[in-house]
Amino acid sequence: MKKPHTPSIGFVSLGCPKAATDSEHILTRMRAEGYVITPSYKEADLVVVNTCGFIDSAVAESLEAIGEALQENGKVIVTGCLGAKGDIVRNAHPKVLAVTGPHATDEVMEAVHHHLPRLHDPYSDLVPAQGIRLTPSHFAYVKISEGCNHRCTFCIIPSLRGDLVSRPVGDVMQEAQNLVDAGVKELLVISQDTSAYGVDVKYRTGFWGGRPMKTRMTELAAAMGDLGAWVRLHYVYPYPSVDEVIPLMAAGKILPYLDIPFQHANERILKLMKRPGGSAAGLAGMDGKPSNSQNVLKRIGQWRSVCPDITLRSTFIVGFPGETEEEFEELLDFIEAAQLDRVGAFKYSPVEGALANELPDHIDPDEQEDRLARLMYLQEEISAEKLAKKVGKTLTVLVDDVDAEGSIARSAADAPEIDGLVYINGEDLEVGEFVTVKITDSDEHDLWGEVV
């Protein structure tokens, strides 16, 4: 008797870590239902493309990926942020089988079932407890909420992913526990607004390990810190609750690392951006009160006094509509004073549907490029000086890759793919291994070391 064909699905995942976790949830469901996941267009019975639609370049990349999948396979289901932006996908590629928005596992599976009925086999429908992951086996992203309550004028995330919806704290903790049990050494906590976790459910009490636990960032961070892995917080707005997690960092419960997207330092530009956290975080500067940047600098000083080893990462937008040279120089002054460890900067780019598109006085692209270069040059000097101070010190690092020349690792100060690296020469190490190294050299971004 001929063995029935097992349906195979190809998968293309684009975009940010939040989109990647959506992909992981979909892949887990597919595998749990007996579908085979294949990296080959030709071997796949259909292809799912998880898209990004945040900025124009991401839209173009997503449409190109959909076109390639259609050309190479012919049967394509589209999901993700681009799917939430009206008829863009259908207009560009009318032959796609189905289109859904982000965070739509059920809808994607419904489309898959319609176009590729699954062959259920209880002996092969086996999925590891941690689910299917797109990251290396030693680190994983844990998304704690979906959507965002803020309405920043440069951002369309709320229109794509909706308002904040926090995951039940017990579910988050169970996922984290499953990951650690499977060998994950680093948990990267992500969302659109991590410090707002639980606001939508009024910090409702859930349960973990038979004990009550608030749906709140502080309690979640403390509990995850007990699992025995590195815990790294991303996308944290500077609300007062942030002060509560700094002692956890100082005590070694979670990594002394804080990713806070300040975006700018000038009060007028921040208002044009409609950035959240002003009055709530005590950051607004009006009526003779200290300026936004002065309050932020004071806050940073307080964090460093509690946890001297804290690494601060932030992102900034240059060339926002109406930004004057004086306002940009205020941003440079802030960066010089703040001495942030890691900085990402981007030229303002119009996004279809964003309110900032309607603002007057858009900045000339050449001027934007010049301001970006000046900011990054300043930050490179700061980074080089801060990293040079680590030469001679010993650090615990996590090995990410091993090749013929040695090993590539990251310290507690380095998130994967966005921060620096620690290069270790001539050592027989294993991926996912924690080792102690003595730092021997540095440059603007990276460190070199030898195993102690």
PEURHU-V973155 format. One record per backbone hydrogen bond with DSSP energy under -0.5 kcal/mol. CO is the residue of the C=O (numbers start at 1). NH is the residue of the N-H. If there is no record, write none. Layout:
((CO	NH) (CO	NH))
//
This chain:
((5	7) (7	36) (8	45) (8	46) (9	38) (10	48) (12	14) (12	50) (16	20) (17	21) (18	22) (19	23) (20	24) (21	25) (22	26) (23	27) (24	28) (24	132) (25	29) (26	30) (27	31) (28	32) (29	33) (30	35) (31	34) (36	9) (36	38) (38	11) (40	44) (41	44) (46	10) (47	77) (48	12) (48	50) (49	51) (49	79) (50	14) (51	81) (55	59) (56	60) (57	61) (58	62) (59	63) (60	64) (61	65) (62	66) (63	67) (64	68) (65	69) (66	70) (67	71) (68	72) (69	73) (69	74) (74	76) (75	47) (76	97) (76	98) (77	49) (78	100) (79	51) (80	83) (81	84) (82	85) (84	86) (85	88) (87	91) (88	92) (89	93) (93	96) (98	78) (101	80) (104	108) (105	109) (106	110) (107	111) (108	112) (109	113) (110	114) (111	115) (112	116) (118	120) (121	124) (121	125) (124	126) (125	127) (128	131) (136	139) (138	185) (138	186) (140	188) (141	143) (142	144) (142	190) (144	167) (146	165) (152	155) (153	356) (156	160) (157	160) (157	161) (157	162) (158	162) (162	148) (165	146) (168	172) (169	173) (170	174) (171	175) (172	176) (173	177) (174	178) (175	179) (176	180) (177	181) (178	182) (179	184) (180	183) (185	230) (186	140) (186	188) (187	189) (187	232) (188	142) (189	234) (190	144) (190	145) (193	196) (194	197) (196	199) (197	217) (198	201) (198	203) (199	202) (201	204) (204	215) (206	213) (208	211) (211	208) (213	206) (214	216) (216	220) (217	221) (218	222) (219	223) (220	224) (221	225) (223	226) (224	227) (225	228) (230	187) (231	255) (232	189) (233	259) (235	194) (235	237) (237	239) (239	242) (240	243) (241	244) (241	245) (242	245) (242	246) (243	247) (245	249) (246	250) (247	251) (248	253) (248	254) (249	252) (255	257) (256	311) (257	233) (258	260) (258	313) (259	236) (259	261) (260	262) (262	264) (263	317) (265	293) (266	270) (267	271) (268	272) (269	273) (270	274) (270	275) (271	274) (273	153) (277	281) (277	283) (278	282) (278	283) (278	284) (279	282) (284	286) (286	289) (291	295) (292	296) (293	297) (294	298) (295	299) (296	300) (297	301) (298	302) (299	303) (300	304) (301	305) (302	306) (303	307) (307	310) (310	312) (311	258) (311	313) (312	341) (312	342) (313	260) (314	344) (315	263) (316	346) (318	348) (319	363) (320	323) (324	328) (325	329) (326	330) (327	331) (328	332) (329	333) (330	334) (331	335) (332	336) (333	337) (334	338) (335	339) (342	314) (344	316) (346	318) (351	354) (354	357) (355	358) (356	359) (361	322) (364	368) (365	369) (366	370) (367	371) (368	372) (369	373) (370	374) (371	375) (372	376) (373	377) (374	378) (375	379) (376	380) (377	381) (378	382) (379	383) (380	384) (381	385) (382	386) (383	387) (384	388) (385	389) (387	390) (388	391) (390	393) (393	439) (395	397) (395	437) (396	412) (397	399) (397	435) (398	410) (399	432) (401	408) (403	406) (405	426) (406	403) (407	424) (408	400) (408	401) (409	422) (410	398) (411	414) (413	415) (415	418) (415	419) (421	423) (421	447) (422	409) (423	449) (424	407) (427	429) (430	433) (433	399) (435	397) (435	437) (436	452) (437	395) (437	439) (438	450) (439	392) (441	448) (446	443) (447	423) (448	440) (448	441) (449	425) (450	438))
//
